[in-house]
Amino acid sequence: MDFFLILLLSAAFYVYWKFVRPSDAARNDKRPSAPPRNSRQHANIIRDNFDTLEEVQTALRRAGLESSNLIIGVDYTKSNTWNGEKTFGGKSLHHIDPHGRVLNPYQRVIKVIGKTLQPFDDDGLIPCFGFGDDGSRDRDAFTFSQNPCVGVDEVCAAGSFGSPRTDG
């Protein structure tokens, strides 16, 4: 479970950095990816010079992704408060805008990854887990609800994304 959460968060950070972050300077940097070191590699390389999510989806299909089951894991440690003070206008990275106009960083990343991978998800059901709150600390995970969320928009809704067990 820990490895999956680290992998998911790494992918979320990459997608946020590439597609969501406010600065467009990096998106205009079209340097090609380094060529593979070993020409005997069997994995399909996906270049990272895309302008749209549709281009990413097409590349994933060409690389062999046919279907996947989305699972979301969210970090609820206190670092969300400290980092939010520096990067999210002094608010926790989990802050939910009461008017729904501003998505927090987690919601933005979940929407981008979800919208990218949702066409590959056969049933549209997304189990959501959290970790690092007062109850789970670094030893366990908890579910957002008894049933998986239906689609990315439900994941990002305040009722399913927020948790009464959050520290920040």
Secondary structure, DSSP 8 states (H G I E B T S, - for coil): -HHHHHHHHHHHHHHIIIIISS--TGGG--------S-TT--S-------SSHHHHHHHHHHTT---B---EEEE-STHHHHHHHHHSTTS-TT---TTS-S--HHHHHHHHHHHHHGGGBSS-EE-EEEESSTTTTTT--EESSSS-EEHHHHHHSHHHH--TT---
